[in-house]
Amino acid sequence: MANGDVPPEESVAFAPGHLTGLFVPVKEGADRRAWGSLGLGVVLGMGARSRVRRVKSASRSIDVKASGKGIGVGITYRAIESLVKDVTWSGRLEVKIDHELPVARGLGMSAAGTLSATLAVAKLLHLPVTDAIDTAHIAEVEGGGGLGGVPAILGGGLEVRRKAGVPPFGEVERTRCAEHLIIAGWPEAMDSRPLLTDPAFLTRVATAGGNLLKQAVPPPVRSGDLMTLSQRFTERLGLASPPLVRGLEVCREFGVPAAQAMLGNTLFAFSQDHKLVERLVQMGFEVFQTSVGDRGGTLPD
C-alpha cells in the first residue's frame, strides 16, 4: 500500500435461506412495505453472505457480483441503489455475495442475497437497519424475486406469516425447531414470474392457501403439522414437474413426508435418512442437508 493510501472500508452480513410451504399473495395499498404474502415456511441454517468494500474512486458507483454461474443480481443492485440514493457518500461500493444454496430453486436465495447486501451496505455507511430491510423487501416484491422472503428471514425457526409485509405492517409467528431437513432440487429451474402475474393462478393460490392457512395453529408449530399443510398445498396447486412428482413418491416410499418448495423445482422433508439422500442423488437431484435456522439476517458483532 502506497504512503497516504487509505485501506478499503469493509462490512459483512449474513441472511438465511427460506422454504415456503404455502402462501397467499398480497399486493394491496400504496405502501410497498405492506405488500408480500401470508403463508408458512421454514428458515434455513444455510443462506447468503455479503461482503461490501468501499474503495477510493473519482466517482460514485456500485458493483455487485455473486458466486456461481448465471446468477442475476439486478434486484440486489436496485435495492442498494435505492438505499443510498439520498445519502452523501463517495467511492465505489464493491459487493460480493456468496450463496450457500442454488438460486431460482425456491430456497429464498434472492431475498437472502439482497437482505445481506443491504444490511452490509447500511452498516458501512451508518444507515438505519430498517432502511436496509425496507429497500430489500421492496426490491424483491417489485422485481419478482419473491413476495414474503424478506419478512420471513428477519428471524429464524418455523414461521407463519399472519400479516403481509415488513414491520410495522407484517406479523410473523415463529417457533424454534432443532430438526434437520433434506432439500432436493431438480436441475431444471422453474420460472415463477409468469405464474405470479397470472390472475387465474393467483386466484387459485389465494383460495388454496387461504383455506389451509386457517388451519395453522398459533405457536408452537410442529414440523409435522407444517409439512401436512405444505403437502396439501402442493397437491392442490399441481405445479410439481414429473421428476419432482417422482421424488415426492420416493420420499413416501421411505415413509418420509415431503412437499414442494414454492415456487421451485425442489422438494423438502424433515429427515436425515441417508438412504433416502442416496436414492434422490441417484435419481439426478441435487441434495442438500441443513438445519432449521435459528437466526434471521444478522451483522457480525
GISULUR-V722838 format. One line per field, one symbol per residue. ss: DSSP state (H for helix, E for strand, - for the rest). phi: phi as a letter, one per 30 degrees, with the letter a starting at -180 (. if undefined). A space follows every 10 residues. Layout:
ss: ???
phi: ???
//
This chain:
ss: --------EE EEEEEEEEEE EEEEEE---- -HHH-EEEEE EEEEEEEEEE EEEEE----- EEEEEE---- ---HHHHHHH HHHH------ -EEEEEEEE- --------HH HHHHHHHHHH HHHH----HH HHHHHHHHHH HHH-----HH HH-----EEE EEE------- EEEEE----E EEEEE----- --HHHH--HH HHHHHHHHHH HHH------- --HHHHHHHH HHHHHHH--- -HHHHHHHHH HHH-----EE -----EEEEE ---HHHHHHH HHH--EEEEE EE-----EE- -
phi: .dejdcdddb bbbbbddacc daabdbbbjd dddcdkaclb abdcdcabbc ccbccdadbd abbcbbdici cdbeddeddd eddcdccdab jccccbcccd bddibicidd dddddddddd ddddchcddd dddddddddd ddcidlccdd edcdbcidbb cdbdjcecdd bbcbbdbcdc bcbbcdeddc ddddddcced dddddddddd dddddddded cddddddddd dddedddicd deddeddddd edddicdbbd ddcbdbcbad abddddeddd dddjdccbba cddcbcebcd d
//
